[in-house]
Amino acid sequence: MTIAIAALAAALLGAAGPYVMRRIPEPPEPDEGKVTYEALSHTKGLTVGLALGAAVMAGVVAWRIDHAELVPVWVLVTGVGSWLVFIDWRTRLLPYVIVAPTYLATLLLVGLGALLLRDVHVLVDALVANVVVYVIYRILHAIARGAFGFGDVRLAGLLAPALGALGTNEVLVGMYAGFILGAVFGVVLSRLKLVDPKSYAFGPYMVVGAVIGAAWGPSLYSF
């Protein structure tokens, strides 16, 4: 029942993506040739695609994690994450107006989960993961600006507390999986000339990597 409810809730949130996209303000000085958010929102099959993607990700996490109290966190992360995956893939941007409020809502839901579980360590671990992962990504951004945009830094700060609430192994696997997926698919897609090897979206791999970490973190880490 929890899995079905989580998948349905995430699907509904994912399906709201086109509506939200139409209301995202465009950058003051948009890049030449950039697809507008308004145009993105009218992509054929987008509503269904976002709903299905969010439902699958949320369902997988709900199936694998032990505490139902933390499932709402992942309904939010996967629902909004489906929007961010699509937007970043098409524009190479992760809108602050989406990431920032989602980050705050994620922290609130983690706090609620900790309260329901009566375990303050859940919130503490989430905040520690938030700080550590954010600092690591800030360093990576400073060292390799071409590979990591600041939007990726913000996204890492959003995903880290959701993973940290589940455990250290989930954080390690979730973040590392994003790097592996980004490296492997980045090479493959660049060789197929489907992406520019000097500029491609890393956000989608981060979101999928986080789902992998949440669902299979402990087992993959021990492996």
N, C-alpha and C positions, 0 to 999 in steps of 0.2 A: 504493500500500500504506500509506504514512504517513497519508494522508487517511482511509482506511477504519479504520485502527487508532485514530486520534485520535477519530473520530466515535463508534466503538464504546465506547472508554474513557470519553468524556464522557457518552455515553448511560447507561452503567452508573452513573456517579457521579450524574448527574441523577436517575436512577430511585431513588436512595437518599434523595432529599429527604423524602418522607413519613415514613420511618423516623426521620430526624434531627429533623424538626419535632415528632414526638411526644415528644422528649426535651429540647426547649428549655424552660428554666424560664420561667414567666410573670413579667411585671414585678411587683414587690411591690405596686404600686398601679396596676393596669391601668385604662385609660380605660374609661369607661362605654360599653357596646355593642361593645367591641373583640372581634373574633373570636379565640378562643383558638388557640394553635398546634396543640393536639390536634384541634380541629374542622377547622382548615385541612388537616391531614394526611389527612383522610377525604374531601376534595373529589373528586368523581367524575372519573375520567380523569386525575387529577393525575400519577400515576407515568408514564404514557405521554406526557403533555404535556411534563413536565420532561425526560424522556429525549430526545424529539424535538427540543425547543428546544436542549438542550445539544449534541446531535449535529450539528445544522445549524450552530451557531455555531463549534464546534470544527473541523468539516469545512471551513468557509469559510476560517478562519484558517490551518489546515494546508495548504490548497490554495494560499494566496497568499504565505505567508512563505518566505524563502529557506533558513532554517536549521532543519533537523529537530530539532536539539538543543534548541530553544526551544519546540517543540510541546507537551511535557509541561506547561509553564507555562500554556499556554492550554487544555489539557484540564482542568486544575484550575480556572482562572478561569471558563471557560464552564460546567463542571459545577456548581460551587457557585453560580456566577452565576445559573443557572436557578432555584435555590432562592430566592436573594435577590430576583430579579425578582418572583416570585410572592408572597413574603412581604411585600415592601414595597408591592406593588400592593394587597394586601388589608388590610394593617394600618398602613401608613405608618411601619413600623419596620424597621430593619436590625439584627438581633440581634448584639450584640457577641460572644456566644459562638460565632458562626459567622464573623464578619468577622475577629476577632483571630487565631485559629489559621490561617485561610486566608491572611492577610497574611504570617505567618511562613513558611508552607509555600511561598508564592509566591517569597519571597526566597531560600529554600533551593533551589528549582528553577531560579531565575535564576542563582544561584551555580553550580549543577551544570552548567547550560548553558554558562556562561562557561568553566568548567573543561574541558568537552568540546571547546569551540571554541578553547581556549587563547588566549582574548582577554579580558583583565581589563577592557577598556573596556566590555564588555557589562554587567558588574556595576556598574562606576562610573557609567555612563550611567543604569542603572536606579535607583541610589540617588539620583543628582542629580534625576532626574525625580520620584522619591518625595518628596523634600524640597520641591522647587519647587511641585508640584501641591498637596501637603498645605497649604503655607503660603497659597497662593492661596485654597483652599477655606476655610481657617480665617478668612481676611479676609472672604470672602463671607458666611460664617456669622455673623460679628460684625456685618456691615452689614445683611444681609437675613435675619434669623432665620426669618421666615415662609416664605421660599422654600427655604432650605437647613437641614435638620436636621443635628445632629452626626453622625448615622449616614451622611449623604452625605459628610461630611468624611472619615470613616474609610474609606468605600468608595473615595473618590478616592485615598487612600493605598495601597489594595490594587491598584487598576487601574494606577496610574502606573508602578510598577516593571516590570510586565508589558509595558507599552507602551514604556517607556524602554529596555528590553533590545533592542527592535527598532530604535529610532532616534528622533530628535527629531521628524521629520515625523509619525510614528505617534502620538507624545504630543500634538502640537498638534491634529491632525485628530481623534484619539480623544476628547479632552476637549471640543473645540469642537463636535463632532458631537452630543455629549450635550446641550449647551446648546440647539442648534438643534432637535433632536428634542423636547426638553422644552418649548420655547417653542411650536413649531408644534402639536404634539399637545395640549399643555396648553390652548391657545386653542380648538382644534377641539372637544375633549372637554368643556371648560367651557361652550361655546356650545350643545352638545348636552345640557347638564345631566347629563353622566355623571360628572363630577368636580367637586369644590369648587375654584374657581379660587384660593382662599386656602390650600388645603391638599391637595396631591396628591403622589403618589409620584414622586420624581425619579430614584430608583435604577434603575428599569428602563431609562430613557433613557441613563443613564451606562453601563450594561453593554452595551447595543446600540451606543452610540457608540464604546465602546472596541473592540468587534469590528470596526466599520467602520474605525477608525483602524489597527488591526493589519493588516487585510486590504488596505485601499486607501489608507493614509496617504500614501505618497510620491506616488502618481499624483494624488490629490485635492489635495494641497498644491501641486504644481506647476501644477495646473489653476487 
